[in-house]
Amino acid sequence: MERRKPQGFPVRWLISSLIGPIAFEDGRISGSGVARDLAVGGCTVVSDTRVSPGVQMELRLYLPEEVMPVDVDRAVVRRAKGRKFRLEFITMQSEAQERLHRFVGTRD
């Protein structure tokens, strides 16, 4: 049986690490992008903000038909090439994880 890949879903995220010279006073920069291949354990992001493997960030996923975003407390960039990077979700609250499980489960 062939598994269908999930469609891309809009995402907004906040980088928690200092990246390059352009940053807020607290050492964080922000950006937005579009998530592709969203899964319970991570996603691929296409964004104008470039990041490097190993960068950690906070992530806010805005899912279709959901009022509240799913907050990922800590995600790590595993691969990056140009405007595209792959995130692994490391830490999130149990409620956020349950919501993400339900959302991804309805797309299989």
Biopython code that builds the backbone (N, CA, C, O; Angstrom):
import numpy as np
from Bio.PDB.StructureBuilder import StructureBuilder

atoms = [
    (1, "MET", "N", (0.830, -1.167, 0.000)),
    (1, "MET", "CA", (0.000, 0.000, 0.000)),
    (1, "MET", "C", (0.886, 1.247, 0.000)),
    (1, "MET", "O", (1.785, 1.378, 0.831)),
    (2, "GLU", "N", (0.631, 2.137, -0.916)),
    (2, "GLU", "CA", (1.423, 3.360, -1.039)),
    (2, "GLU", "C", (0.877, 4.424, -0.097)),
    (2, "GLU", "O", (-0.327, 4.679, -0.069)),
    (3, "ARG", "N", (1.768, 5.045, 0.675)),
    (3, "ARG", "CA", (1.360, 6.116, 1.591)),
    (3, "ARG", "C", (1.415, 7.447, 0.877)),
    (3, "ARG", "O", (2.404, 7.768, 0.217)),
    (4, "ARG", "N", (0.376, 8.203, 1.007)),
    (4, "ARG", "CA", (0.310, 9.530, 0.442)),
    (4, "ARG", "C", (1.015, 10.518, 1.344)),
    (4, "ARG", "O", (0.832, 10.482, 2.561)),
    (5, "LYS", "N", (1.819, 11.404, 0.771)),
    (5, "LYS", "CA", (2.470, 12.449, 1.562)),
    (5, "LYS", "C", (1.449, 13.530, 1.875)),
    (5, "LYS", "O", (0.630, 13.876, 1.024)),
    (6, "PRO", "N", (1.491, 14.074, 3.105)),
    (6, "PRO", "CA", (0.572, 15.162, 3.440)),
    (6, "PRO", "C", (0.840, 16.387, 2.577)),
    (6, "PRO", "O", (1.963, 16.592, 2.116)),
    (7, "GLN", "N", (-0.180, 17.194, 2.360)),
    (7, "GLN", "CA", (-0.033, 18.448, 1.635)),
    (7, "GLN", "C", (0.689, 19.451, 2.521)),
    (7, "GLN", "O", (0.802, 19.242, 3.729)),
    (8, "GLY", "N", (1.182, 20.543, 1.931)),
    (8, "GLY", "CA", (1.831, 21.587, 2.719)),
    (8, "GLY", "C", (0.803, 22.365, 3.515)),
    (8, "GLY", "O", (-0.323, 22.562, 3.058)),
    (9, "PHE", "N", (1.183, 22.809, 4.701)),
    (9, "PHE", "CA", (0.307, 23.583, 5.552)),
    (9, "PHE", "C", (1.029, 24.864, 5.959)),
    (9, "PHE", "O", (2.239, 24.839, 6.184)),
    (10, "PRO", "N", (0.298, 26.003, 6.059)),
    (10, "PRO", "CA", (0.953, 27.249, 6.451)),
    (10, "PRO", "C", (1.605, 27.138, 7.823)),
    (10, "PRO", "O", (1.104, 26.423, 8.690)),
    (11, "VAL", "N", (2.702, 27.828, 8.024)),
    (11, "VAL", "CA", (3.420, 27.783, 9.299)),
    (11, "VAL", "C", (4.056, 29.140, 9.571)),
    (11, "VAL", "O", (4.529, 29.802, 8.647)),
    (12, "ARG", "N", (4.070, 29.548, 10.808)),
    (12, "ARG", "CA", (4.828, 30.730, 11.242)),
    (12, "ARG", "C", (5.733, 30.250, 12.357)),
    (12, "ARG", "O", (5.320, 29.457, 13.203)),
    (13, "TRP", "N", (6.960, 30.726, 12.361)),
    (13, "TRP", "CA", (7.899, 30.233, 13.363)),
    (13, "TRP", "C", (8.789, 31.341, 13.872)),
    (13, "TRP", "O", (8.972, 32.370, 13.221)),
    (14, "LEU", "N", (9.332, 31.114, 15.031)),
    (14, "LEU", "CA", (10.224, 32.067, 15.668)),
    (14, "LEU", "C", (11.520, 31.356, 15.991)),
    (14, "LEU", "O", (11.519, 30.356, 16.710)),
    (15, "ILE", "N", (12.625, 31.859, 15.468)),
    (15, "ILE", "CA", (13.922, 31.228, 15.703)),
    (15, "ILE", "C", (14.449, 31.665, 17.063)),
    (15, "ILE", "O", (14.485, 32.857, 17.372)),
    (16, "SER", "N", (14.857, 30.695, 17.871)),
    (16, "SER", "CA", (15.296, 30.974, 19.233)),
    (16, "SER", "C", (16.784, 31.209, 19.349)),
    (16, "SER", "O", (17.258, 31.592, 20.419)),
    (17, "SER", "N", (17.533, 30.995, 18.292)),
    (17, "SER", "CA", (18.986, 31.152, 18.338)),
    (17, "SER", "C", (19.387, 32.387, 17.546)),
    (17, "SER", "O", (18.667, 32.827, 16.649)),
    (18, "LEU", "N", (20.531, 32.933, 17.885)),
    (18, "LEU", "CA", (21.073, 34.050, 17.116)),
    (18, "LEU", "C", (21.573, 33.522, 15.780)),
    (18, "LEU", "O", (22.395, 32.606, 15.736)),
    (19, "ILE", "N", (21.077, 34.099, 14.694)),
    (19, "ILE", "CA", (21.515, 33.691, 13.365)),
    (19, "ILE", "C", (21.950, 34.948, 12.627)),
    (19, "ILE", "O", (21.126, 35.809, 12.319)),
    (20, "GLY", "N", (23.221, 35.051, 12.349)),
    (20, "GLY", "CA", (23.725, 36.178, 11.585)),
    (20, "GLY", "C", (23.612, 37.497, 12.339)),
    (20, "GLY", "O", (23.245, 37.511, 13.514)),
    (21, "PRO", "N", (23.922, 38.595, 11.677)),
    (21, "PRO", "CA", (23.964, 39.891, 12.344)),
    (21, "PRO", "C", (22.603, 40.540, 12.557)),
    (21, "PRO", "O", (22.490, 41.455, 13.372)),
    (22, "ILE", "N", (21.574, 40.096, 11.855)),
    (22, "ILE", "CA", (20.262, 40.731, 11.979)),
    (22, "ILE", "C", (19.465, 39.981, 13.032)),
    (22, "ILE", "O", (19.019, 38.859, 12.793)),
    (23, "ALA", "N", (19.281, 40.600, 14.210)),
    (23, "ALA", "CA", (18.580, 39.926, 15.305)),
    (23, "ALA", "C", (17.981, 40.962, 16.241)),
    (23, "ALA", "O", (18.411, 42.115, 16.278)),
    (24, "PHE", "N", (16.985, 40.530, 16.992)),
    (24, "PHE", "CA", (16.431, 41.374, 18.041)),
    (24, "PHE", "C", (17.407, 41.412, 19.209)),
    (24, "PHE", "O", (18.373, 40.649, 19.235)),
    (25, "GLU", "N", (17.163, 42.295, 20.175)),
    (25, "GLU", "CA", (18.056, 42.431, 21.316)),
    (25, "GLU", "C", (18.239, 41.131, 22.085)),
    (25, "GLU", "O", (19.311, 40.886, 22.639)),
    (26, "ASP", "N", (17.209, 40.297, 22.126)),
    (26, "ASP", "CA", (17.324, 39.050, 22.886)),
    (26, "ASP", "C", (18.003, 37.937, 22.084)),
    (26, "ASP", "O", (18.045, 36.791, 22.531)),
    (27, "GLY", "N", (18.536, 38.268, 20.896)),
    (27, "GLY", "CA", (19.265, 37.278, 20.112)),
    (27, "GLY", "C", (18.391, 36.395, 19.253)),
    (27, "GLY", "O", (18.841, 35.353, 18.777)),
    (28, "ARG", "N", (17.139, 36.797, 19.045)),
    (28, "ARG", "CA", (16.244, 35.975, 18.236)),
    (28, "ARG", "C", (15.842, 36.715, 16.969)),
    (28, "ARG", "O", (15.720, 37.940, 16.967)),
    (29, "ILE", "N", (15.643, 35.987, 15.923)),
    (29, "ILE", "CA", (15.087, 36.563, 14.705)),
    (29, "ILE", "C", (13.804, 35.807, 14.401)),
    (29, "ILE", "O", (13.608, 34.694, 14.889)),
    (30, "SER", "N", (12.943, 36.392, 13.614)),
    (30, "SER", "CA", (11.691, 35.721, 13.300)),
    (30, "SER", "C", (11.507, 35.666, 11.799)),
    (30, "SER", "O", (12.135, 36.414, 11.050)),
    (31, "GLY", "N", (10.648, 34.781, 11.380)),
    (31, "GLY", "CA", (10.355, 34.642, 9.970)),
    (31, "GLY", "C", (9.108, 33.819, 9.800)),
    (31, "GLY", "O", (8.508, 33.372, 10.778)),
    (32, "SER", "N", (8.721, 33.621, 8.578)),
    (32, "SER", "CA", (7.569, 32.778, 8.295)),
    (32, "SER", "C", (7.879, 31.947, 7.069)),
    (32, "SER", "O", (8.806, 32.247, 6.317)),
    (33, "GLY", "N", (7.110, 30.921, 6.879)),
    (33, "GLY", "CA", (7.331, 30.040, 5.746)),
    (33, "GLY", "C", (6.150, 29.124, 5.563)),
    (33, "GLY", "O", (5.110, 29.303, 6.197)),
    (34, "VAL", "N", (6.303, 28.158, 4.711)),
    (34, "VAL", "CA", (5.265, 27.175, 4.437)),
    (34, "VAL", "C", (5.815, 25.800, 4.756)),
    (34, "VAL", "O", (6.894, 25.425, 4.298)),
    (35, "ALA", "N", (5.055, 25.045, 5.556)),
    (35, "ALA", "CA", (5.468, 23.690, 5.920)),
    (35, "ALA", "C", (5.032, 22.716, 4.838)),
    (35, "ALA", "O", (3.930, 22.826, 4.299)),
    (36, "ARG", "N", (5.886, 21.780, 4.529)),
    (36, "ARG", "CA", (5.594, 20.704, 3.572)),
    (36, "ARG", "C", (5.863, 19.386, 4.284)),
    (36, "ARG", "O", (6.662, 19.336, 5.219)),
    (37, "ASP", "N", (5.212, 18.339, 3.855)),
    (37, "ASP", "CA", (5.439, 17.002, 4.419)),
    (37, "ASP", "C", (5.323, 17.020, 5.939)),
    (37, "ASP", "O", (6.174, 16.474, 6.641)),
    (38, "LEU", "N", (4.271, 17.647, 6.437)),
    (38, "LEU", "CA", (4.048, 17.738, 7.872)),
    (38, "LEU", "C", (3.767, 16.362, 8.451)),
    (38, "LEU", "O", (2.893, 15.637, 7.974)),
    (39, "ALA", "N", (4.519, 16.013, 9.485)),
    (39, "ALA", "CA", (4.339, 14.749, 10.200)),
    (39, "ALA", "C", (4.400, 15.046, 11.687)),
    (39, "ALA", "O", (4.734, 16.161, 12.088)),
    (40, "VAL", "N", (4.081, 14.060, 12.502)),
    (40, "VAL", "CA", (4.102, 14.243, 13.947)),
    (40, "VAL", "C", (5.501, 14.607, 14.437)),
    (40, "VAL", "O", (5.640, 15.360, 15.401)),
    (41, "GLY", "N", (6.533, 14.084, 13.786)),
    (41, "GLY", "CA", (7.900, 14.307, 14.245)),
    (41, "GLY", "C", (8.637, 15.454, 13.599)),
    (41, "GLY", "O", (9.778, 15.730, 13.969)),
    (42, "GLY", "N", (8.015, 16.144, 12.630)),
    (42, "GLY", "CA", (8.715, 17.241, 11.992)),
    (42, "GLY", "C", (8.073, 17.654, 10.684)),
    (42, "GLY", "O", (6.979, 17.207, 10.338)),
    (43, "CYS", "N", (8.778, 18.521, 9.961)),
    (43, "CYS", "CA", (8.283, 18.990, 8.672)),
    (43, "CYS", "C", (9.430, 19.619, 7.893)),
    (43, "CYS", "O", (10.498, 19.896, 8.440)),
    (44, "THR", "N", (9.189, 19.837, 6.619)),
    (44, "THR", "CA", (10.100, 20.605, 5.779)),
    (44, "THR", "C", (9.518, 21.995, 5.665)),
    (44, "THR", "O", (8.307, 22.147, 5.502)),
    (45, "VAL", "N", (10.365, 23.021, 5.746)),
    (45, "VAL", "CA", (9.905, 24.408, 5.670)),
    (45, "VAL", "C", (10.585, 25.086, 4.496)),
    (45, "VAL", "O", (11.787, 24.929, 4.279)),
    (46, "VAL", "N", (9.798, 25.844, 3.739)),
    (46, "VAL", "CA", (10.321, 26.709, 2.685)),
    (46, "VAL", "C", (10.136, 28.135, 3.190)),
    (46, "VAL", "O", (9.024, 28.539, 3.530)),
    (47, "SER", "N", (11.236, 28.900, 3.239)),
    (47, "SER", "CA", (11.202, 30.234, 3.828)),
    (47, "SER", "C", (12.260, 31.121, 3.185)),
    (47, "SER", "O", (13.235, 30.627, 2.619)),
    (48, "ASP", "N", (12.062, 32.430, 3.274)),
    (48, "ASP", "CA", (13.085, 33.364, 2.812)),
    (48, "ASP", "C", (14.223, 33.497, 3.825)),
    (48, "ASP", "O", (15.312, 33.948, 3.471)),
    (49, "THR", "N", (13.982, 33.110, 5.080)),
    (49, "THR", "CA", (15.016, 33.149, 6.108)),
    (49, "THR", "C", (15.850, 31.883, 6.005)),
    (49, "THR", "O", (15.312, 30.777, 6.074)),
    (50, "ARG", "N", (17.135, 32.032, 5.844)),
    (50, "ARG", "CA", (18.023, 30.872, 5.711)),
    (50, "ARG", "C", (18.554, 30.467, 7.076)),
    (50, "ARG", "O", (18.895, 31.315, 7.901)),
    (51, "VAL", "N", (18.619, 29.171, 7.303)),
    (51, "VAL", "CA", (19.134, 28.637, 8.563)),
    (51, "VAL", "C", (20.142, 27.534, 8.269)),
    (51, "VAL", "O", (20.260, 27.072, 7.134)),
    (52, "SER", "N", (20.856, 27.125, 9.290)),
    (52, "SER", "CA", (21.876, 26.079, 9.157)),
    (52, "SER", "C", (21.493, 24.877, 9.997)),
    (52, "SER", "O", (20.766, 25.019, 10.980)),
    (53, "PRO", "N", (21.969, 23.692, 9.629)),
    (53, "PRO", "CA", (21.718, 22.507, 10.450)),
    (53, "PRO", "C", (22.203, 22.735, 11.881)),
    (53, "PRO", "O", (23.254, 23.334, 12.108)),
    (54, "GLY", "N", (21.419, 22.247, 12.836)),
    (54, "GLY", "CA", (21.750, 22.374, 14.246)),
    (54, "GLY", "C", (21.075, 23.546, 14.933)),
    (54, "GLY", "O", (21.032, 23.592, 16.163)),
    (55, "VAL", "N", (20.542, 24.501, 14.166)),
    (55, "VAL", "CA", (19.854, 25.646, 14.756)),
    (55, "VAL", "C", (18.579, 25.159, 15.443)),
    (55, "VAL", "O", (17.844, 24.335, 14.900)),
    (56, "GLN", "N", (18.331, 25.680, 16.641)),
    (56, "GLN", "CA", (17.116, 25.341, 17.381)),
    (56, "GLN", "C", (16.147, 26.502, 17.297)),
    (56, "GLN", "O", (16.564, 27.659, 17.266)),
    (57, "MET", "N", (14.854, 26.203, 17.261)),
    (57, "MET", "CA", (13.852, 27.251, 17.149)),
    (57, "MET", "C", (12.561, 26.849, 17.831)),
    (57, "MET", "O", (12.299, 25.672, 18.081)),
    (58, "GLU", "N", (11.764, 27.860, 18.123)),
    (58, "GLU", "CA", (10.385, 27.674, 18.535)),
    (58, "GLU", "C", (9.552, 27.760, 17.265)),
    (58, "GLU", "O", (9.903, 28.484, 16.333)),
    (59, "LEU", "N", (8.471, 27.035, 17.230)),
    (59, "LEU", "CA", (7.680, 26.972, 16.006)),
    (59, "LEU", "C", (6.213, 27.106, 16.339)),
    (59, "LEU", "O", (5.733, 26.545, 17.323)),
    (60, "ARG", "N", (5.516, 27.841, 15.527)),
    (60, "ARG", "CA", (4.076, 28.002, 15.688)),
    (60, "ARG", "C", (3.421, 27.557, 14.390)),
    (60, "ARG", "O", (3.573, 28.206, 13.355)),
    (61, "LEU", "N", (2.692, 26.450, 14.447)),
    (61, "LEU", "CA", (2.032, 25.906, 13.256)),
    (61, "LEU", "C", (0.582, 26.357, 13.214)),
    (61, "LEU", "O", (-0.182, 26.093, 14.142)),
    (62, "TYR", "N", (0.202, 27.035, 12.144)),
    (62, "TYR", "CA", (-1.182, 27.448, 11.959)),
    (62, "TYR", "C", (-1.842, 26.442, 11.031)),
    (62, "TYR", "O", (-1.591, 26.434, 9.826)),
    (63, "LEU", "N", (-2.680, 25.602, 11.597)),
    (63, "LEU", "CA", (-3.319, 24.534, 10.842)),
    (63, "LEU", "C", (-4.664, 24.996, 10.300)),
    (63, "LEU", "O", (-5.357, 25.779, 10.950)),
    (64, "PRO", "N", (-5.039, 24.522, 9.124)),
    (64, "PRO", "CA", (-6.336, 24.899, 8.545)),
    (64, "PRO", "C", (-7.476, 24.551, 9.497)),
    (64, "PRO", "O", (-7.478, 23.498, 10.135)),
    (65, "GLU", "N", (-8.437, 25.453, 9.574)),
    (65, "GLU", "CA", (-9.654, 25.265, 10.377)),
    (65, "GLU", "C", (-9.396, 25.145, 11.874)),
    (65, "GLU", "O", (-10.269, 24.679, 12.606)),
    (66, "GLU", "N", (-8.216, 25.554, 12.348)),
    (66, "GLU", "CA", (-7.893, 25.549, 13.777)),
    (66, "GLU", "C", (-7.751, 26.997, 14.222)),
    (66, "GLU", "O", (-7.087, 27.790, 13.555)),
    (67, "VAL", "N", (-8.368, 27.343, 15.342)),
    (67, "VAL", "CA", (-8.280, 28.710, 15.853)),
    (67, "VAL", "C", (-6.921, 28.951, 16.498)),
    (67, "VAL", "O", (-6.269, 29.958, 16.221)),
    (68, "MET", "N", (-6.496, 28.034, 17.352)),
    (68, "MET", "CA", (-5.236, 28.172, 18.073)),
    (68, "MET", "C", (-4.113, 27.462, 17.320)),
    (68, "MET", "O", (-4.318, 26.365, 16.799)),
    (69, "PRO", "N", (-2.931, 28.070, 17.256)),
    (69, "PRO", "CA", (-1.804, 27.390, 16.606)),
    (69, "PRO", "C", (-1.277, 26.261, 17.479)),
    (69, "PRO", "O", (-1.533, 26.216, 18.682)),
    (70, "VAL", "N", (-0.542, 25.355, 16.858)),
    (70, "VAL", "CA", (0.163, 24.293, 17.581)),
    (70, "VAL", "C", (1.574, 24.827, 17.840)),
    (70, "VAL", "O", (2.321, 25.115, 16.905)),
    (71, "ASP", "N", (1.922, 24.952, 19.108)),
    (71, "ASP", "CA", (3.237, 25.476, 19.476)),
    (71, "ASP", "C", (4.220, 24.328, 19.698)),
    (71, "ASP", "O", (3.958, 23.406, 20.470)),
    (72, "VAL", "N", (5.346, 24.404, 19.012)),
    (72, "VAL", "CA", (6.446, 23.466, 19.218)),
    (72, "VAL", "C", (7.483, 24.241, 20.025)),
    (72, "VAL", "O", (8.036, 25.233, 19.549)),
    (73, "ASP", "N", (7.741, 23.786, 21.242)),
    (73, "ASP", "CA", (8.653, 24.508, 22.132)),
    (73, "ASP", "C", (10.096, 24.471, 21.646)),
    (73, "ASP", "O", (10.847, 25.429, 21.828)),
    (74, "ARG", "N", (10.477, 23.350, 21.021)),
    (74, "ARG", "CA", (11.846, 23.254, 20.506)),
    (74, "ARG", "C", (11.860, 22.341, 19.294)),
    (74, "ARG", "O", (11.381, 21.208, 19.336)),
    (75, "ALA", "N", (12.420, 22.862, 18.216)),
    (75, "ALA", "CA", (12.637, 22.099, 16.990)),
    (75, "ALA", "C", (14.085, 22.327, 16.571)),
    (75, "ALA", "O", (14.669, 23.365, 16.884)),
    (76, "VAL", "N", (14.660, 21.362, 15.868)),
    (76, "VAL", "CA", (16.049, 21.458, 15.428)),
    (76, "VAL", "C", (16.108, 21.287, 13.919)),
    (76, "VAL", "O", (15.458, 20.405, 13.356)),
    (77, "VAL", "N", (16.894, 22.138, 13.269)),
    (77, "VAL", "CA", (17.112, 22.015, 11.830)),
    (77, "VAL", "C", (18.062, 20.838, 11.605)),
    (77, "VAL", "O", (19.193, 20.844, 12.091)),
    (78, "ARG", "N", (17.599, 19.842, 10.873)),
    (78, "ARG", "CA", (18.421, 18.658, 10.592)),
    (78, "ARG", "C", (19.142, 18.763, 9.252)),
    (78, "ARG", "O", (20.280, 18.313, 9.124)),
    (79, "ARG", "N", (18.485, 19.355, 8.251)),
    (79, "ARG", "CA", (19.099, 19.552, 6.935)),
    (79, "ARG", "C", (18.653, 20.912, 6.417)),
    (79, "ARG", "O", (17.542, 21.363, 6.699)),
    (80, "ALA", "N", (19.521, 21.553, 5.664)),
    (80, "ALA", "CA", (19.167, 22.845, 5.091)),
    (80, "ALA", "C", (19.860, 23.009, 3.748)),
    (80, "ALA", "O", (21.037, 22.684, 3.590)),
    (81, "LYS", "N", (19.100, 23.520, 2.785)),
    (81, "LYS", "CA", (19.658, 23.803, 1.467)),
    (81, "LYS", "C", (18.875, 24.972, 0.877)),
    (81, "LYS", "O", (17.688, 24.854, 0.572)),
    (82, "GLY", "N", (19.556, 26.091, 0.725)),
    (82, "GLY", "CA", (18.905, 27.273, 0.171)),
    (82, "GLY", "C", (17.775, 27.749, 1.061)),
    (82, "GLY", "O", (17.964, 27.985, 2.254)),
    (83, "ARG", "N", (16.605, 27.885, 0.475)),
    (83, "ARG", "CA", (15.428, 28.371, 1.197)),
    (83, "ARG", "C", (14.652, 27.251, 1.877)),
    (83, "ARG", "O", (13.601, 27.508, 2.464)),
    (84, "LYS", "N", (15.132, 26.038, 1.813)),
    (84, "LYS", "CA", (14.387, 24.874, 2.303)),
    (84, "LYS", "C", (15.164, 24.194, 3.426)),
    (84, "LYS", "O", (16.378, 24.013, 3.325)),
    (85, "PHE", "N", (14.466, 23.817, 4.495)),
    (85, "PHE", "CA", (15.130, 23.090, 5.573)),
    (85, "PHE", "C", (14.170, 22.095, 6.222)),
    (85, "PHE", "O", (12.953, 22.275, 6.200)),
    (86, "ARG", "N", (14.745, 21.051, 6.795)),
    (86, "ARG", "CA", (13.982, 19.987, 7.456)),
    (86, "ARG", "C", (14.119, 20.143, 8.963)),
    (86, "ARG", "O", (15.227, 20.215, 9.494)),
    (87, "LEU", "N", (12.965, 20.196, 9.653)),
    (87, "LEU", "CA", (12.927, 20.322, 11.102)),
    (87, "LEU", "C", (12.539, 19.006, 11.757)),
    (87, "LEU", "O", (11.726, 18.249, 11.227)),
    (88, "GLU", "N", (13.128, 18.746, 12.909)),
    (88, "GLU", "CA", (12.680, 17.669, 13.781)),
    (88, "GLU", "C", (12.088, 18.325, 15.018)),
    (88, "GLU", "O", (12.730, 19.165, 15.649)),
    (89, "PHE", "N", (10.854, 17.941, 15.367)),
    (89, "PHE", "CA", (10.212, 18.469, 16.562)),
    (89, "PHE", "C", (10.780, 17.725, 17.767)),
    (89, "PHE", "O", (10.711, 16.498, 17.829)),
    (90, "ILE", "N", (11.337, 18.458, 18.718)),
    (90, "ILE", "CA", (11.968, 17.861, 19.888)),
    (90, "ILE", "C", (11.060, 17.928, 21.111)),
    (90, "ILE", "O", (10.850, 16.917, 21.780)),
    (91, "THR", "N", (10.519, 19.110, 21.410)),
    (91, "THR", "CA", (9.712, 19.303, 22.615)),
    (91, "THR", "C", (8.458, 20.094, 22.304)),
    (91, "THR", "O", (8.508, 21.129, 21.640)),
    (92, "MET", "N", (7.321, 19.589, 22.798)),
    (92, "MET", "CA", (6.066, 20.339, 22.746)),
    (92, "MET", "C", (5.178, 19.852, 23.880)),
    (92, "MET", "O", (5.326, 18.728, 24.358)),
    (93, "GLN", "N", (4.264, 20.697, 24.302)),
    (93, "GLN", "CA", (3.329, 20.325, 25.355)),
    (93, "GLN", "C", (2.456, 19.161, 24.886)),
    (93, "GLN", "O", (2.216, 19.007, 23.688)),
    (94, "SER", "N", (1.986, 18.349, 25.818)),
    (94, "SER", "CA", (1.203, 17.164, 25.453)),
    (94, "SER", "C", (-0.066, 17.523, 24.690)),
    (94, "SER", "O", (-0.453, 16.800, 23.772)),
    (95, "GLU", "N", (-0.723, 18.627, 25.049)),
    (95, "GLU", "CA", (-1.932, 19.033, 24.331)),
    (95, "GLU", "C", (-1.613, 19.361, 22.872)),
    (95, "GLU", "O", (-2.355, 18.970, 21.971)),
    (96, "ALA", "N", (-0.516, 20.073, 22.639)),
    (96, "ALA", "CA", (-0.105, 20.417, 21.277)),
    (96, "ALA", "C", (0.235, 19.155, 20.491)),
    (96, "ALA", "O", (-0.106, 19.039, 19.314)),
    (97, "GLN", "N", (0.901, 18.221, 21.140)),
    (97, "GLN", "CA", (1.260, 16.967, 20.478)),
    (97, "GLN", "C", (0.012, 16.167, 20.099)),
    (97, "GLN", "O", (-0.052, 15.594, 19.011)),
    (98, "GLU", "N", (-0.968, 16.127, 20.986)),
    (98, "GLU", "CA", (-2.226, 15.425, 20.690)),
    (98, "GLU", "C", (-2.955, 16.069, 19.518)),
    (98, "GLU", "O", (-3.474, 15.373, 18.645)),
    (99, "ARG", "N", (-2.992, 17.403, 19.499)),
    (99, "ARG", "CA", (-3.650, 18.104, 18.392)),
    (99, "ARG", "C", (-2.951, 17.811, 17.063)),
    (99, "ARG", "O", (-3.608, 17.603, 16.043)),
    (100, "LEU", "N", (-1.619, 17.795, 17.081)),
    (100, "LEU", "CA", (-0.866, 17.505, 15.868)),
    (100, "LEU", "C", (-1.111, 16.065, 15.418)),
    (100, "LEU", "O", (-1.278, 15.810, 14.225)),
    (101, "HIS", "N", (-1.134, 15.126, 16.362)),
    (101, "HIS", "CA", (-1.432, 13.723, 16.039)),
    (101, "HIS", "C", (-2.802, 13.610, 15.360)),
    (101, "HIS", "O", (-2.945, 12.932, 14.343)),
    (102, "ARG", "N", (-3.801, 14.278, 15.933)),
    (102, "ARG", "CA", (-5.152, 14.220, 15.349)),
    (102, "ARG", "C", (-5.162, 14.810, 13.941)),
    (102, "ARG", "O", (-5.755, 14.241, 13.024)),
    (103, "PHE", "N", (-4.503, 15.951, 13.779)),
    (103, "PHE", "CA", (-4.506, 16.628, 12.484)),
    (103, "PHE", "C", (-3.812, 15.777, 11.420)),
    (103, "PHE", "O", (-4.355, 15.581, 10.333)),
    (104, "VAL", "N", (-2.628, 15.277, 11.724)),
    (104, "VAL", "CA", (-1.868, 14.470, 10.764)),
    (104, "VAL", "C", (-2.611, 13.164, 10.485)),
    (104, "VAL", "O", (-2.632, 12.688, 9.350)),
    (105, "GLY", "N", (-3.227, 12.580, 11.534)),
    (105, "GLY", "CA", (-3.963, 11.325, 11.370)),
    (105, "GLY", "C", (-5.137, 11.438, 10.428)),
    (105, "GLY", "O", (-5.488, 10.459, 9.769)),
    (106, "THR", "N", (-5.762, 12.612, 10.340)),
    (106, "THR", "CA", (-6.908, 12.791, 9.448)),
    (106, "THR", "C", (-6.467, 12.978, 7.997)),
    (106, "THR", "O", (-7.301, 12.960, 7.092)),
    (107, "ARG", "N", (-5.176, 13.156, 7.768)),
    (107, "ARG", "CA", (-4.657, 13.375, 6.412)),
    (107, "ARG", "C", (-4.094, 12.099, 5.788)),
    (107, "ARG", "O", (-3.740, 12.112, 4.609)),
    (108, "ASP", "N", (-4.000, 10.997, 6.536)),
    (108, "ASP", "CA", (-3.429, 9.747, 5.982)),
    (108, "ASP", "C", (-4.377, 9.059, 5.031)),
    (108, "ASP", "O", (-4.049, 8.005, 4.486)),
]
sb = StructureBuilder()
sb.init_structure("model")
sb.init_model(0)
sb.init_chain("A")
sb.init_seg("    ")
for serial, (resi, resn, name, xyz) in enumerate(atoms, 1):
    if name == "N":
        sb.init_residue(resn, " ", resi, " ")
    sb.init_atom(name, np.array(xyz, "f"), 0.0, 1.0, " ", f" {name:<3s}", serial, name[0])
structure = sb.get_structure()
